[in-house]
Amino acid sequence: MASLMINLVRRYRYESLTRKDTETGRRYVNRHGEQLPSVTTILDKTKDKSKLIEWINRVGEEEAERIKREAASVGTSMHAYIESHIKMRPIPSAKFAWQFKAYRMAASLMEAYFPDMDEIWGSEVMVYRRGLYAGTTDLTAVFRGEPSIVDFKQSNKMKKREWIDDYFIQLTAYAAAHNEMYGTDIRQGVILMASQDGLLKEFIICGREFDSYLDLWNAKVKEFTALAEASGSQHLSETASDTSHCSHSAAVESASEAPHGPEVEPLPQEELPLGPESDQPKA
């Protein structure tokens, strides 16, 4: 990969949280001692899984697990490659075919979209809203002139915009937490996606569309709280608009082709890994 100029600007002193896995899902412990559910735990507990179950029944449990494991492994390696570049750390050696695939996907994303990063504020940034939730976003940045939450996603096959509502909801959750913690006004979310069959695509939300997804997220937080209370499990936490425009539009998509890789039976598109918990290591 050709050398890329990365404008890393440390505008905020980002807080580190402790992750812990529990019977009710992943939680983060902040400096106040709160144990907060992860964004992806809330999304997982409040989503309709009927299509996922149909897919598992169609391909079989063994094949479904193989596909999910490979997707998670590729996602983990892709994220590690990008994070290492941003933080100027050595790139972990690739030993397996899926790692080489992941590195190619990561390099393609960076070459295509990093020139549009005016500033990068942080990588693998942990954020939370007190008493509500926490999570880790891939990037906080200024993307094409707009402060943004940026997430990198991988997919076996390229997704359509209408399949990734949960990704958009996820972005608004991180943005709301960052705004509360650091006094920012981030109202743009960017998904940069690479598929294993060689495509790149961007998806951008902002303005009224951003606000509508934030409303959906707030509704999911309320639903999660009600479910937790009804089941007698842990509560959310424990102690231990204007019409601003996107840089292009509220629905920007672009695609570029690259050589195709091997065919893999995909997960149902709306059930592919959500990034944080399936594209380890974040949540």
Secondary structure per residue as TSV (DSSP state, phi and psi in degrees):
chain	resnum	aa	ss	phi	psi
A	1	M	-	360.0	133.7
A	2	A	-	-62.4	151.4
A	3	S	-	-62.9	133.1
A	4	L	-	-111.9	139.4
A	5	M	-	-83.0	121.8
A	6	I	-	-114.6	116.3
A	7	N	-	-92.0	83.7
A	8	L	B	-85.2	113.5
A	9	V	-	-117.6	114.5
A	10	R	-	-87.4	80.1
A	11	R	-	-79.5	-23.0
A	12	Y	S	-132.2	147.0
A	13	R	-	-91.2	95.2
A	14	Y	-	-74.7	139.8
A	15	E	-	-87.0	142.0
A	16	S	-	-96.9	137.4
A	17	L	-	-115.1	162.8
A	18	T	E	-101.2	128.0
A	19	R	E	-90.9	143.3
A	20	K	E	-146.4	138.6
A	21	D	E	-96.5	131.1
A	22	T	E	-125.5	176.4
A	23	E	T	-64.8	-23.0
A	24	T	T	-100.7	11.1
A	25	G	E	115.9	179.5
A	26	R	E	-73.8	140.6
A	27	R	E	-131.7	155.4
A	28	Y	E	-115.9	142.5
A	29	V	E	-109.6	120.9
A	30	N	-	-96.3	-178.6
A	31	R	T	-69.4	-13.2
A	32	H	T	-87.9	-2.4
A	33	G	-	86.6	4.6
A	34	E	E	-77.4	139.2
A	35	Q	E	-104.5	106.1
A	36	L	E	-107.1	138.5
A	37	P	E	-67.6	147.0
A	38	S	B	-74.4	156.6
A	39	V	H	-56.7	-45.4
A	40	T	H	-73.1	-25.6
A	41	T	H	-64.7	-44.5
A	42	I	H	-63.2	-43.5
A	43	L	H	-63.4	-41.3
A	44	D	H	-65.0	-41.4
A	45	K	H	-75.1	-15.1
A	46	T	T	-114.4	11.7
A	47	K	S	-103.0	157.3
A	48	D	-	-81.5	117.1
A	49	K	-	-102.2	14.8
A	50	S	H	-62.7	-39.2
A	51	K	H	-70.1	-35.0
A	52	L	H	-63.4	-43.0
A	53	I	H	-63.6	-41.1
A	54	E	H	-60.8	-42.4
A	55	W	H	-64.7	-44.0
A	56	I	H	-61.5	-41.3
A	57	N	H	-64.9	-32.7
A	58	R	H	-73.9	-45.0
A	59	V	H	-94.7	-15.6
A	60	G	-	94.9	148.5
A	61	E	H	-63.2	-41.3
A	62	E	H	-63.7	-46.7
A	63	E	H	-66.8	-38.6
A	64	A	H	-60.9	-43.1
A	65	E	H	-65.1	-39.2
A	66	R	H	-61.9	-45.8
A	67	I	H	-63.7	-43.1
A	68	K	H	-66.1	-40.0
A	69	R	H	-63.0	-44.1
A	70	E	H	-64.9	-42.4
A	71	A	H	-61.5	-43.3
A	72	A	H	-64.8	-39.8
A	73	S	H	-66.3	-43.5
A	74	V	H	-63.3	-43.5
A	75	G	H	-62.1	-42.7
A	76	T	H	-60.5	-47.2
A	77	S	H	-68.2	-37.6
A	78	M	H	-62.3	-45.3
A	79	H	H	-64.3	-40.5
A	80	A	H	-62.8	-39.3
A	81	Y	H	-62.7	-48.0
A	82	I	H	-65.5	-45.6
A	83	E	H	-61.5	-40.9
A	84	S	H	-61.4	-40.6
A	85	H	H	-63.6	-46.0
A	86	I	H	-63.5	-42.4
A	87	K	T	-90.7	5.8
A	88	M	T	55.4	45.9
A	89	R	-	-106.0	159.3
A	90	P	-	-60.3	141.3
A	91	I	-	-78.4	127.3
A	92	P	-	-56.8	138.8
A	93	S	-	-65.1	137.6
A	94	A	-	-87.7	127.3
A	95	K	-	-116.9	-18.9
A	96	F	S	-123.3	160.9
A	97	A	H	-59.2	-39.9
A	98	W	H	-68.1	-26.8
A	99	Q	H	-70.9	-42.8
A	100	F	H	-60.9	-40.8
A	101	K	H	-60.2	-46.8
A	102	A	H	-61.9	-40.7
A	103	Y	H	-67.7	-38.0
A	104	R	H	-62.8	-42.3
A	105	M	H	-63.9	-43.2
A	106	A	H	-63.9	-45.3
A	107	A	H	-62.6	-38.5
A	108	S	H	-64.7	-42.5
A	109	L	H	-60.8	-45.3
A	110	M	H	-65.5	-43.5
A	111	E	H	-63.8	-36.1
A	112	A	H	-78.2	-37.8
A	113	Y	H	-118.1	-19.5
A	114	F	G	-66.3	-27.9
A	115	P	G	-60.7	-18.9
A	116	D	G	-89.8	-0.4
A	117	M	E	-87.2	99.9
A	118	D	E	-65.8	-39.7
A	119	E	E	-144.5	145.5
A	120	I	E	-115.9	119.6
A	121	W	E	-87.7	-33.4
A	122	G	E	-171.7	154.1
A	123	S	E	-120.1	138.6
A	124	E	E	54.2	56.9
A	125	V	E	-88.3	124.5
A	126	M	E	-89.8	131.2
A	127	V	E	-136.3	159.7
A	128	Y	E	-156.9	159.7
A	129	R	E	-114.2	125.5
A	130	R	T	-57.2	130.6
A	131	G	T	76.9	1.6
A	132	L	T	-122.8	-65.9
A	133	Y	E	-164.3	172.0
A	134	A	E	-149.7	167.1
A	135	G	E	-178.2	178.6
A	136	T	E	-128.1	122.3
A	137	T	E	-100.2	149.6
A	138	D	E	-63.8	-41.1
A	139	L	E	-152.9	136.8
A	140	T	E	-109.4	130.9
A	141	A	E	-160.9	169.0
A	142	V	E	-102.8	110.2
A	143	F	E	-109.5	115.4
A	144	R	T	51.2	44.1
A	145	G	T	89.3	-4.9
A	146	E	E	-119.2	129.2
A	147	P	E	-56.0	132.3
A	148	S	E	-145.5	153.4
A	149	I	E	-97.1	126.3
A	150	V	E	-120.4	129.6
A	151	D	E	-124.0	140.6
A	152	F	E	-99.2	133.1
A	153	K	E	-128.7	146.9
A	154	Q	E	-117.6	154.9
A	155	S	E	-150.1	148.3
A	156	N	S	-63.2	-44.2
A	157	K	S	-127.9	147.2
A	158	M	-	-61.9	138.0
A	159	K	-	-89.8	160.2
A	160	K	-	-95.8	156.5
A	161	R	G	-56.9	-39.4
A	162	E	G	-70.9	-7.3
A	163	W	G	-93.1	-7.0
A	164	I	-	-120.0	36.4
A	165	D	H	-56.1	-40.6
A	166	D	H	-62.4	-34.0
A	167	Y	H	-63.5	-43.2
A	168	F	H	-66.4	-41.6
A	169	I	H	-59.8	-42.2
A	170	Q	H	-58.8	-44.1
A	171	L	H	-60.2	-43.2
A	172	T	H	-67.9	-33.1
A	173	A	H	-61.9	-45.7
A	174	Y	H	-65.3	-41.2
A	175	A	H	-62.7	-44.8
A	176	A	H	-61.2	-40.2
A	177	A	H	-67.1	-43.7
A	178	H	H	-62.4	-42.3
A	179	N	H	-61.6	-40.6
A	180	E	H	-69.3	-40.0
A	181	M	H	-75.5	-36.8
A	182	Y	H	-121.0	6.7
A	183	G	-	69.0	24.2
A	184	T	-	-87.4	175.7
A	185	D	-	-133.0	58.4
A	186	I	-	-77.7	121.4
A	187	R	-	-136.2	32.5
A	188	Q	E	-135.2	132.2
A	189	G	E	-120.0	138.3
A	190	V	E	-129.1	123.8
A	191	I	E	-104.8	124.1
A	192	L	E	-113.2	114.4
A	193	M	E	-118.0	137.8
A	194	A	E	-122.0	134.6
A	195	S	E	-105.3	154.9
A	196	Q	T	-70.8	-11.5
A	197	D	T	-96.7	16.2
A	198	G	S	97.1	13.5
A	199	L	-	-104.5	153.5
A	200	L	E	-121.5	146.4
A	201	K	E	-155.1	145.4
A	202	E	E	-115.9	146.7
A	203	F	E	-133.8	128.2
A	204	I	E	-126.6	135.7
A	205	I	E	-123.3	146.0
A	206	C	E	-163.0	178.2
A	207	G	H	54.6	-135.0
A	208	R	H	-63.5	-35.3
A	209	E	H	-64.6	-42.8
A	210	F	H	-57.5	-46.9
A	211	D	H	-61.7	-37.7
A	212	S	H	-67.2	-37.5
A	213	Y	H	-70.9	-33.2
A	214	L	H	-65.3	-37.5
A	215	D	H	-61.4	-41.4
A	216	L	H	-62.4	-40.5
A	217	W	H	-63.3	-46.6
A	218	N	H	-60.1	-35.4
A	219	A	H	-66.9	-36.9
A	220	K	H	-68.2	-36.3
A	221	V	H	-62.2	-42.5
A	222	K	H	-64.3	-41.7
A	223	E	H	-63.8	-42.6
A	224	F	H	-61.0	-42.5
A	225	T	H	-61.2	-44.3
A	226	A	H	-64.7	-41.0
A	227	L	H	-63.8	-42.5
A	228	A	H	-63.6	-41.9
A	229	E	H	-68.6	-39.3
A	230	A	H	-66.5	-34.6
A	231	S	H	-86.6	-6.6
A	232	G	T	75.3	13.3
A	233	S	-	-85.8	-171.0
A	234	Q	-	-61.0	143.5
A	235	H	-	-74.5	178.8
A	236	L	S	-51.8	-47.8
A	237	S	-	-134.4	153.9
A	238	E	E	-132.0	160.9
A	239	T	E	-98.5	124.1
A	240	A	-	-108.0	360.0
A	241	S	-	360.0	150.9
A	242	D	-	-86.2	-176.2
A	243	T	-	-120.4	49.2
A	244	S	-	-62.5	151.5
A	245	H	-	-99.7	151.1
A	246	C	-	-68.0	168.8
A	247	S	S	-62.8	-26.2
A	248	H	S	-120.7	-60.4
A	249	S	-	-162.3	177.1
A	250	A	S	-79.4	-2.7
A	251	A	S	-148.0	71.1
A	252	V	-	-91.1	131.0
A	253	E	-	-139.3	139.1
A	254	S	-	-143.8	153.5
A	255	A	E	-141.4	147.2
A	256	S	E	-138.1	146.1
A	257	E	-	-99.9	150.1
A	258	A	-	-139.6	170.0
A	259	P	-	-54.6	142.0
A	260	H	-	-81.3	142.8
A	261	G	-	-96.4	-168.1
A	262	P	-	-68.4	149.4
A	263	E	-	-75.0	135.6
A	264	V	-	-132.1	133.9
A	265	E	-	-60.5	115.4
A	266	P	-	-81.4	156.9
A	267	L	-	-66.2	157.8
A	268	P	-	-54.9	134.1
A	269	Q	G	-53.2	-41.1
A	270	E	G	-74.9	-3.8
A	271	E	G	-111.8	5.8
A	272	L	S	-65.2	160.0
A	273	P	-	-48.4	136.5
A	274	L	-	-79.9	3.0
A	275	G	S	99.8	-91.8
A	276	P	T	-46.6	-57.0
A	277	E	T	-92.4	-22.8
A	278	S	T	-99.3	-30.5
A	279	D	S	-92.2	55.9
A	280	Q	T	-39.1	155.2
A	281	P	T	-105.2	16.0
A	282	K	-	-101.0	170.5
A	283	A	-	-153.0	360.0
